[in-house]
């Protein structure tokens, strides 16, 4: 583990190439780390294999490296770190902070229906706690965190740490990795903001420190939707320095960089652009 006063990270899921939105997050997180003379790790979050696109980790790595967004240490893959997640889950199970659950989505919906509550389209249902006090749940089961905090309980309920198909969830993996890697600052998109209270709560359950969080504004398309693979966001092109600078300028503009040479001076190399962007960013945050 690297030890450092500032240790940041970029943690993309390999579900496609970087687009203007994910590049803005990468650049913001990188600038924040470099402006603090910090280190910046790259972690590929490839736990949910059915959602991953083969080889897109390599594309992301190539795009970051073409953009000069250099990382420290080796690239970590969550798919190789399951033993860490299992150790933390076992710790939660032993301390009775996690419990087994075999409820299906349909059963959860039915439990709410029985209480007279009808699910709206796209609404995430809070788990009603049906298995919370059961001792007879047999494998294969999911594992849920026993959430005792009243606000969190009301807003998200007992959330899943490991799915019944054996896949560890994003919430558990991200908390374990941030702690074991010694991450001090998490800079990521505002679309993940509502996950943060869950992650802080889980850190407390596992007696992990809480890093500092900064959530960056997300890039929206003309329909005011988050750029994503689902909304057919285009991959950024990084095959020439003109294209790299074009992509970096777009990301820099989105992050609110103001130094006019970043946007107007056409003879800057990628590394000169990044150096100026760090100075510009420092002026914005210090
Ligand atoms: N892997 C997550 C994503 O690509 C980001 C995780 C994080 O930054 O906490 O949306």
Boltz pocket constraint, residues with backbone or C-beta under 6 A from the ligand:
constraints:
  - pocket:
      binder: B
      contacts: [[A, 10], [A, 11], [A, 12], [A, 13], [A, 45], [A, 174], [A, 187], [A, 188], [A, 189], [A, 192]]
      max_distance: 6.0
